[in-house]
């Protein structure tokens, strides 16, 4: 085995054998699903506490129509009662003041006084009920029979089923599914680039402090050491993302089809529900999901190679993680901006900002994976890949120059100007 191969093997095996890697690889997907569903489960089984609301109705026509539910119990205050007196009424949690002109004035405001912290759900219930009552009374002033029923009958909530003509008239992933997948893949790349990039940096800093590199460079070129570390950690990231990809494909092929309703049942649902279920059903296209996973893996590897070169240069320039803060910003800020641009791209994948940021090498990994679920042109993907490869070679050359000088520098935190000078050394 070559010397650089030994470095790659060491960096790879040292990390994949750790219990933390096994834990995050196998249990992280389940943990993420649990975090998404846990709030709903807690809200469903935790129960609610009833809030007693005393209503001071200055309009005289609202309080009598308010209805109790599981969250709120209404009671009507005696005429002329003050707020302070109302708050002292036994078993009263809140006092609702309804203004006299609430029906006639479009800018009237409710006031709520509470003896303690106010609940968002209780305020939402109050606001919703009062709005419904005021709307009914305003409609009644027009003296048109069954006006409320007429308005309800003419309401429309149509669904949208997008078919791309440049794809031969075939349906692709729904817009909702494309948006969700794009944002999700961008977050995965954001997390991986920062996590594994800093892993390369911390590894170099640790070995630099232990003087291990001084021994290794006697038999291996500094640039080969750097490339070996980057490649070894890249293989760790590749292993993890491939395992996650297999889990996603298994869910797309077996789990989702088993729990999804039939197409006929989806068509019979309400418009909003049918749109959401259609988006979920489009995720069962295993071939398309596999292609997305493949593209995400490609951009993960290329993006990691680009940023790992920067992190490696930073790690070789300093003696500890604290000193790396200033230099690390050269890698962290583009990643953060890439995630921000990815959100913009997912909302408008054909926009000029989405297009150019998906070609710019430092933001293209996150932005491009946010756009690919919408079915962009193949030449855009090819152009971004070629730019990423060219950027990696350029940054790897610069990082190699910095690395071979920085690993022998101790005791002084270099400035950005000094680091730039290292690149010109022969």
VEXMAR-282372 format. One line per field, with one value per residue (C-alpha): chain; x, y, z; residue number from 1; residue in one letter. Coordinates in nm, 3 decimals, m for minus. Each point is the difference from the previous one (the first is absolute). Layout:
BEGIN
mol [A, ...]
X [X, ...]
Y [Y, ...]
Z [Z, ...]
seq [NUM, ...]
type [A, ...]
This chain:
BEGIN
mol [A, A, A, A, A, A, A, A, A, A, A, A, A, A, A, A, A, A, A, A, A, A, A, A, A, A, A, A, A, A, A, A, A, A, A, A, A, A, A, A, A, A, A, A, A, A, A, A, A, A, A, A, A, A, A, A, A, A, A, A, A, A, A, A, A, A, A, A, A, A, A, A, A, A, A, A, A, A, A, A, A, A, A, A, A, A, A, A, A, A, A, A, A, A, A, A, A, A, A, A, A, A, A, A, A, A, A, A, A, A, A, A, A, A, A, A, A, A, A, A, A, A, A, A, A, A, A, A, A, A, A, A, A, A, A, A, A, A, A, A, A, A, A, A, A, A, A, A, A, A, A, A, A, A, A, A, A, A, A, A, A, A, A, A, A, A, A, A, A, A, A, A, A, A, A, A, A, A, A, A, A, A, A, A, A, A, A, A, A, A, A, A, A, A, A, A, A, A, A, A, A, A, A, A, A, A, A, A, A, A, A, A, A, A, A, A, A, A, A, A, A, A, A, A, A, A, A, A, A, A, A, A, A, A, A, A, A, A, A, A, A, A, A, A, A, A, A, A, A, A, A, A, A, A, A, A, A, A, A, A, A, A, A, A, A, A, A, A, A, A, A, A, A, A, A, A, A, A, A, A, A, A, A, A, A, A, A, A, A, A, A, A, A, A, A, A, A, A, A, A, A, A, A, A, A, A, A, A, A, A, A, A, A, A, A, A, A, A, A, A, A, A, A, A, A, A, A, A, A, A, A, A, A, A, A, A, A, A, A, A, A, A, A, A, A, A, A, A, A, A, A, A, A, A, A, A, A, A, A, A, A, A, A, A, A, A, A, A, A, A, A, A, A, A, A, A, A, A, A, A, A, A, A, A, A, A, A, A, A, A, A, A, A, A, A, A, A, A, A, A, A, A, A, A, A, A, A, A, A, A, A, A, A, A, A, A, A, A, A, A, A, A, A, A, A, A]
X [0.000, 0.126, 0.084, m0.296, m0.221, 0.115, m0.098, m0.341, m0.057, 0.097, m0.223, m0.293, 0.019, 0.071, m0.336, m0.235, 0.090, m0.108, m0.327, m0.103, 0.019, m0.208, m0.252, m0.045, m0.009, m0.265, m0.203, 0.017, m0.269, m0.231, 0.081, m0.082, m0.334, m0.069, 0.078, m0.241, m0.285, 0.063, m0.162, m0.322, m0.001, 0.058, m0.277, m0.235, 0.053, 0.113, m0.351, m0.104, m0.092, m0.324, 0.028, m0.282, m0.068, m0.229, m0.148, m0.074, m0.210, m0.036, m0.164, m0.279, m0.023, 0.309, 0.035, m0.323, 0.127, 0.335, 0.018, 0.206, 0.246, 0.276, 0.233, m0.229, m0.302, m0.182, m0.209, m0.165, 0.086, m0.259, m0.058, 0.236, 0.256, 0.359, 0.299, 0.153, m0.324, m0.041, 0.351, m0.083, m0.305, 0.050, 0.123, 0.069, 0.323, m0.054, m0.226, m0.105, m0.105, m0.212, m0.021, m0.332, 0.070, 0.140, m0.262, m0.001, 0.372, 0.243, 0.291, m0.144, 0.224, m0.071, 0.173, 0.088, 0.114, 0.154, 0.098, 0.291, 0.167, m0.230, m0.042, 0.044, m0.266, m0.251, 0.057, m0.037, m0.331, m0.133, 0.108, m0.146, m0.339, m0.036, 0.097, m0.263, m0.270, 0.089, 0.000, m0.345, m0.141, 0.152, m0.147, m0.340, 0.000, m0.031, m0.346, 0.069, m0.152, 0.241, 0.296, 0.236, m0.100, 0.046, 0.349, 0.095, m0.138, 0.202, 0.332, 0.261, 0.310, 0.146, 0.308, 0.294, 0.153, 0.313, 0.103, 0.327, m0.022, 0.380, m0.007, m0.220, m0.324, 0.088, m0.075, 0.302, 0.017, m0.270, 0.108, m0.067, 0.205, 0.279, 0.013, 0.014, 0.261, 0.214, 0.004, 0.063, 0.297, 0.145, m0.011, 0.171, 0.282, 0.026, 0.038, 0.246, 0.225, 0.039, 0.025, 0.251, 0.190, 0.068, 0.091, 0.287, 0.110, m0.012, 0.193, 0.281, 0.010, 0.014, 0.284, 0.183, m0.009, 0.115, 0.292, m0.113, 0.019, 0.365, 0.073, m0.235, 0.137, 0.340, m0.145, m0.311, m0.034, m0.212, m0.240, m0.057, m0.072, m0.262, m0.161, 0.003, m0.181, m0.255, m0.065, m0.028, m0.257, m0.182, m0.042, m0.145, m0.257, m0.070, m0.059, m0.248, m0.192, m0.023, m0.146, m0.252, m0.075, m0.078, m0.234, m0.176, m0.043, m0.134, m0.254, m0.095, m0.038, m0.169, m0.112, m0.175, m0.195, m0.127, m0.135, m0.116, m0.370, m0.100, m0.019, m0.381, m0.010, 0.234, m0.222, m0.295, 0.177, m0.026, 0.220, 0.266, 0.014, 0.015, 0.287, 0.199, m0.071, 0.091, 0.331, 0.061, m0.098, 0.257, 0.269, m0.071, 0.171, 0.311, 0.187, m0.036, 0.086, 0.308, 0.117, m0.044, 0.197, 0.274, 0.020, 0.002, 0.287, 0.192, m0.039, 0.078, 0.333, 0.095, m0.110, 0.187, 0.320, m0.020, m0.066, 0.229, 0.291, m0.086, m0.042, 0.328, 0.182, m0.154, 0.091, 0.361, 0.028, m0.095, 0.086, m0.349, m0.367, m0.044, 0.259, m0.173, m0.319, 0.100, 0.135, m0.289, m0.239, 0.139, m0.170, m0.301, m0.145, m0.026, m0.168, m0.252, m0.068, m0.036, m0.278, m0.175, 0.021, m0.127, m0.320, m0.045, 0.068, m0.253, m0.265, 0.097, 0.228, 0.001, 0.099, 0.326, 0.128, m0.069, 0.172, 0.321, 0.037, m0.040, 0.302, 0.220, 0.218, m0.014, m0.381, m0.091, m0.010, m0.288, m0.178, 0.017, m0.146, m0.286, m0.067, 0.048, m0.332, m0.177, 0.167, 0.255, 0.197, 0.282, 0.256, m0.044, 0.087, 0.300, 0.123, m0.023, 0.181, 0.285, 0.034, 0.010, 0.271, 0.208, m0.046, 0.111, 0.323, 0.068, m0.075, 0.189, 0.308, m0.030, m0.076, 0.302, 0.224, m0.145, 0.009, 0.367, 0.097, m0.267, 0.060, 0.344, m0.115, m0.060, m0.068, m0.132, m0.341, 0.059, m0.193, m0.192, 0.271, 0.271, m0.197, m0.036, 0.376, 0.054, m0.171, 0.278, 0.279, 0.178]
Y [0.000, 0.350, 0.246, 0.222, m0.311, m0.075, 0.352, m0.036, m0.339, 0.135, 0.307, m0.211, m0.293, 0.223, 0.169, m0.269, m0.230, 0.255, m0.065, 0.360, m0.055, m0.318, 0.173, 0.306, m0.199, m0.251, 0.194, 0.357, m0.056, m0.150, 0.286, 0.259, m0.168, m0.012, 0.369, 0.085, m0.209, 0.044, 0.346, m0.128, m0.308, 0.209, 0.243, m0.291, m0.182, 0.271, 0.136, 0.360, 0.213, 0.196, 0.379, 0.197, 0.322, 0.270, 0.207, 0.369, 0.064, 0.373, m0.069, m0.203, m0.247, m0.221, m0.171, m0.196, m0.178, m0.115, m0.378, m0.201, m0.264, m0.214, 0.300, 0.287, 0.048, 0.332, 0.185, 0.342, 0.276, 0.220, 0.340, 0.277, m0.226, 0.129, m0.201, m0.016, m0.127, m0.253, m0.138, m0.056, m0.212, m0.356, m0.253, 0.272, m0.036, 0.268, 0.297, 0.072, 0.356, 0.030, 0.361, 0.164, 0.062, m0.344, m0.067, 0.343, 0.078, m0.201, 0.092, m0.089, m0.192, m0.252, 0.039, m0.292, 0.036, m0.302, m0.092, m0.205, m0.112, 0.000, m0.302, 0.037, m0.264, 0.175, 0.336, m0.167, m0.155, 0.333, 0.186, m0.265, m0.011, 0.377, 0.043, m0.256, 0.171, 0.348, m0.121, m0.156, 0.321, 0.215, m0.229, 0.018, 0.379, m0.045, m0.164, m0.264, m0.337, m0.292, 0.226, m0.201, m0.323, 0.162, 0.120, m0.343, m0.167, 0.210, m0.046, m0.179, m0.196, m0.153, m0.224, 0.036, m0.296, 0.122, m0.181, 0.110, 0.018, m0.003, m0.344, m0.146, 0.072, m0.235, 0.088, 0.056, 0.049, 0.238, 0.354, m0.055, m0.320, 0.163, 0.293, m0.226, m0.235, 0.290, 0.172, m0.331, m0.091, 0.350, m0.034, m0.340, 0.146, 0.302, m0.232, m0.234, 0.274, 0.167, m0.322, m0.185, 0.312, 0.085, m0.365, 0.041, 0.323, m0.143, m0.310, 0.211, 0.227, m0.301, m0.171, 0.330, 0.053, m0.360, 0.054, m0.306, 0.183, 0.083, m0.373, m0.087, 0.265, m0.171, m0.274, 0.153, 0.332, 0.256, 0.038, m0.378, 0.002, 0.270, m0.178, m0.328, 0.158, 0.168, m0.320, m0.213, 0.230, 0.031, m0.378, 0.013, 0.258, m0.210, m0.310, 0.182, 0.163, m0.330, m0.176, 0.279, m0.021, m0.372, 0.072, 0.273, m0.229, m0.279, 0.242, 0.121, m0.355, m0.179, 0.226, 0.285, m0.225, m0.201, 0.299, 0.218, m0.008, m0.105, 0.255, m0.017, 0.085, 0.295, 0.140, m0.009, 0.209, 0.373, 0.207, 0.088, m0.355, m0.154, 0.234, m0.103, m0.370, 0.026, 0.154, m0.288, m0.254, 0.146, m0.100, m0.366, 0.034, m0.200, 0.074, 0.374, m0.005, m0.212, 0.256, 0.280, m0.193, m0.059, 0.369, 0.100, m0.245, 0.145, 0.358, m0.106, m0.149, 0.289, 0.261, m0.177, m0.017, 0.375, 0.095, m0.266, 0.162, 0.330, m0.162, m0.189, 0.324, 0.161, m0.295, 0.005, 0.374, 0.002, m0.186, m0.032, 0.023, 0.337, 0.162, m0.144, 0.204, 0.293, m0.212, m0.248, 0.277, m0.035, m0.342, 0.048, 0.316, m0.140, m0.313, 0.211, 0.219, m0.315, m0.122, 0.339, 0.004, m0.360, 0.109, 0.273, m0.250, m0.249, 0.273, 0.120, m0.255, 0.192, 0.337, 0.170, m0.017, m0.373, m0.052, 0.189, m0.117, m0.360, 0.053, 0.188, m0.282, 0.107, 0.003, m0.241, m0.323, 0.121, 0.206, m0.259, m0.281, 0.238, 0.047, m0.351, m0.140, 0.248, m0.153, 0.255, m0.026, m0.256, 0.251, 0.210, m0.302, m0.081, 0.360, 0.016, m0.335, 0.112, 0.327, m0.186, m0.236, 0.290, 0.189, m0.301, m0.033, 0.370, 0.004, m0.327, 0.156, 0.309, m0.208, m0.220, 0.310, 0.122, m0.347, m0.071, 0.326, 0.013, m0.345, 0.113, 0.334, 0.004, 0.254, 0.284, 0.057, 0.106, 0.283, m0.043, 0.202, m0.235, m0.308, 0.150, 0.048, m0.371, m0.075, 0.183, m0.199, m0.244]
Z [0.000, m0.083, 0.277, m0.084, 0.004, 0.354, 0.107, m0.164, 0.165, 0.342, m0.027, m0.122, 0.243, 0.298, m0.047, m0.130, 0.290, 0.258, 0.180, m0.063, m0.377, 0.020, 0.226, m0.218, m0.323, 0.107, 0.253, m0.129, m0.270, 0.263, 0.236, m0.266, m0.074, 0.372, 0.045, m0.281, 0.141, 0.374, 0.032, m0.159, 0.226, 0.311, m0.093, m0.071, 0.331, 0.241, 0.041, 0.047, 0.298, m0.020, 0.020, 0.156, m0.192, 0.142, m0.286, 0.035, m0.313, m0.060, m0.339, 0.154, m0.286, 0.004, 0.339, m0.033, m0.312, 0.141, 0.049, 0.249, m0.119, 0.148, 0.038, 0.098, 0.226, m0.044, 0.254, m0.033, 0.246, 0.163, m0.170, 0.111, 0.168, m0.004, m0.119, 0.348, 0.145, m0.278, 0.055, 0.367, m0.086, 0.124, m0.260, m0.258, m0.198, m0.263, m0.067, m0.360, m0.082, m0.314, m0.131, m0.071, m0.368, m0.085, m0.270, m0.161, 0.014, m0.218, 0.229, 0.336, 0.242, 0.272, 0.335, 0.224, 0.360, 0.170, 0.354, m0.133, m0.324, m0.300, m0.227, m0.374, m0.069, 0.228, m0.170, m0.340, 0.108, 0.125, m0.312, m0.232, 0.173, 0.023, m0.367, m0.109, 0.208, m0.127, m0.362, 0.042, 0.149, m0.274, m0.267, 0.168, m0.043, m0.379, 0.046, m0.265, 0.074, 0.040, m0.080, 0.220, m0.174, m0.343, 0.087, 0.133, m0.314, m0.242, 0.180, m0.213, 0.098, m0.318, m0.004, m0.239, m0.184, m0.184, m0.321, m0.162, m0.379, m0.038, 0.165, m0.271, 0.184, 0.283, 0.361, 0.223, 0.374, 0.117, 0.082, 0.370, 0.005, m0.202, 0.242, 0.306, m0.149, m0.121, 0.339, 0.177, m0.222, 0.041, 0.378, m0.020, m0.209, 0.231, 0.300, m0.171, m0.141, 0.338, 0.203, m0.217, m0.105, 0.363, 0.055, m0.248, 0.168, 0.353, m0.107, m0.142, 0.307, 0.233, m0.187, m0.036, 0.379, 0.058, m0.240, m0.195, m0.332, 0.054, m0.004, m0.286, m0.237, 0.007, m0.219, m0.160, m0.178, 0.193, m0.294, m0.010, 0.375, m0.050, m0.295, 0.193, 0.293, m0.224, m0.196, 0.314, 0.160, m0.335, m0.006, 0.352, m0.116, m0.311, 0.212, 0.219, m0.283, m0.192, 0.304, 0.040, m0.371, 0.027, 0.292, m0.200, m0.302, 0.221, 0.145, m0.349, m0.135, 0.292, 0.286, m0.184, m0.243, 0.296, 0.191, m0.291, m0.101, m0.351, m0.281, m0.003, 0.369, m0.053, m0.275, 0.240, 0.264, 0.045, m0.227, 0.259, 0.134, m0.349, m0.097, 0.305, m0.051, m0.369, 0.103, 0.237, m0.267, m0.243, 0.251, m0.079, m0.340, 0.095, m0.323, 0.035, 0.372, m0.079, m0.258, 0.254, 0.261, m0.258, m0.090, 0.365, 0.063, m0.296, 0.123, 0.355, m0.109, m0.226, 0.253, 0.276, m0.203, m0.065, 0.362, 0.148, m0.182, 0.170, 0.342, m0.045, m0.077, 0.308, 0.222, m0.109, 0.066, 0.371, 0.319, 0.151, m0.091, 0.171, m0.225, m0.306, 0.052, m0.220, m0.285, 0.016, m0.106, m0.354, m0.011, 0.228, m0.154, m0.355, 0.139, 0.193, m0.304, m0.207, 0.229, m0.017, m0.380, m0.004, 0.174, m0.261, m0.278, 0.135, m0.008, m0.349, m0.174, m0.330, 0.146, m0.088, 0.359, 0.010, m0.335, 0.072, 0.358, m0.121, m0.228, 0.248, 0.144, 0.366, 0.008, m0.283, 0.208, 0.221, m0.266, m0.277, 0.213, 0.084, m0.373, m0.141, 0.134, m0.229, m0.306, m0.121, m0.326, m0.007, m0.125, 0.315, 0.211, m0.221, 0.013, 0.379, 0.034, m0.228, 0.191, 0.330, m0.127, m0.132, 0.328, 0.200, m0.196, 0.041, 0.373, 0.054, m0.160, 0.221, 0.310, m0.072, m0.007, 0.331, 0.153, m0.064, 0.176, 0.269, 0.151, 0.115, 0.146, 0.376, 0.272, m0.218, m0.149, m0.361, m0.159, m0.323, m0.178, 0.124, m0.109, m0.347, m0.017, 0.062, m0.332, m0.189, 0.166, m0.230]
seq [1, 2, 3, 4, 5, 6, 7, 8, 9, 10, 11, 12, 13, 14, 15, 16, 17, 18, 19, 20, 21, 22, 23, 24, 25, 26, 27, 28, 29, 30, 31, 32, 33, 34, 35, 36, 37, 38, 39, 40, 41, 42, 43, 44, 45, 46, 47, 48, 49, 50, 51, 52, 53, 54, 55, 56, 57, 58, 59, 60, 61, 62, 63, 64, 65, 66, 67, 68, 69, 70, 71, 72, 73, 74, 75, 76, 77, 78, 79, 80, 81, 82, 83, 84, 85, 86, 87, 88, 89, 90, 91, 92, 93, 94, 95, 96, 97, 98, 99, 100, 101, 102, 103, 104, 105, 106, 107, 108, 109, 110, 111, 112, 113, 114, 115, 116, 117, 118, 119, 120, 121, 122, 123, 124, 125, 126, 127, 128, 129, 130, 131, 132, 133, 134, 135, 136, 137, 138, 139, 140, 141, 142, 143, 144, 145, 146, 147, 148, 149, 150, 151, 152, 153, 154, 155, 156, 157, 158, 159, 160, 161, 162, 163, 164, 165, 166, 167, 168, 169, 170, 171, 172, 173, 174, 175, 176, 177, 178, 179, 180, 181, 182, 183, 184, 185, 186, 187, 188, 189, 190, 191, 192, 193, 194, 195, 196, 197, 198, 199, 200, 201, 202, 203, 204, 205, 206, 207, 208, 209, 210, 211, 212, 213, 214, 215, 216, 217, 218, 219, 220, 221, 222, 223, 224, 225, 226, 227, 228, 229, 230, 231, 232, 233, 234, 235, 236, 237, 238, 239, 240, 241, 242, 243, 244, 245, 246, 247, 248, 249, 250, 251, 252, 253, 254, 255, 256, 257, 258, 259, 260, 261, 262, 263, 264, 265, 266, 267, 268, 269, 270, 271, 272, 273, 274, 275, 276, 277, 278, 279, 280, 281, 282, 283, 284, 285, 286, 287, 288, 289, 290, 291, 292, 293, 294, 295, 296, 297, 298, 299, 300, 301, 302, 303, 304, 305, 306, 307, 308, 309, 310, 311, 312, 313, 314, 315, 316, 317, 318, 319, 320, 321, 322, 323, 324, 325, 326, 327, 328, 329, 330, 331, 332, 333, 334, 335, 336, 337, 338, 339, 340, 341, 342, 343, 344, 345, 346, 347, 348, 349, 350, 351, 352, 353, 354, 355, 356, 357, 358, 359, 360, 361, 362, 363, 364, 365, 366, 367, 368, 369, 370, 371, 372, 373, 374, 375, 376, 377, 378, 379, 380, 381, 382, 383, 384, 385, 386, 387, 388, 389, 390, 391, 392, 393, 394, 395, 396, 397, 398, 399, 400, 401, 402, 403, 404, 405, 406, 407, 408, 409, 410, 411, 412, 413, 414, 415, 416, 417, 418, 419, 420, 421, 422, 423, 424, 425, 426]
type [X, X, X, X, X, X, X, X, X, X, X, X, X, X, X, X, X, X, X, X, X, X, X, X, X, X, X, X, X, X, X, X, X, X, X, X, X, X, X, X, X, X, X, X, X, X, X, X, X, X, X, X, X, X, X, X, X, X, X, X, X, X, X, X, X, X, X, X, X, X, X, X, X, X, X, X, X, X, X, X, X, X, X, X, X, X, X, X, X, X, X, X, X, X, X, X, X, X, X, X, X, X, X, X, X, X, X, X, X, X, X, X, X, X, X, X, X, X, X, X, X, X, X, X, X, X, X, X, X, X, X, X, X, X, X, X, X, X, X, X, X, X, X, X, X, X, X, X, X, X, X, X, X, X, X, X, X, X, X, X, X, X, X, X, X, X, X, X, X, X, X, X, X, X, X, X, X, X, X, X, X, X, X, X, X, X, X, X, X, X, X, X, X, X, X, X, X, X, X, X, X, X, X, X, X, X, X, X, X, X, X, X, X, X, X, X, X, X, X, X, X, X, X, X, X, X, X, X, X, X, X, X, X, X, X, X, X, X, X, X, X, X, X, X, X, X, X, X, X, X, X, X, X, X, X, X, X, X, X, X, X, X, X, X, X, X, X, X, X, X, X, X, X, X, X, X, X, X, X, X, X, X, X, X, X, X, X, X, X, X, X, X, X, X, X, X, X, X, X, X, X, X, X, X, X, X, X, X, X, X, X, X, X, X, X, X, X, X, X, X, X, X, X, X, X, X, X, X, X, X, X, X, X, X, X, X, X, X, X, X, X, X, X, X, X, X, X, X, X, X, X, X, X, X, X, X, X, X, X, X, X, X, X, X, X, X, X, X, X, X, X, X, X, X, X, X, X, X, X, X, X, X, X, X, X, X, X, X, X, X, X, X, X, X, X, X, X, X, X, X, X, X, X, X, X, X, X, X, X, X, X, X, X, X, X, X, X, X, X, X, X, X, X, X, X, X]
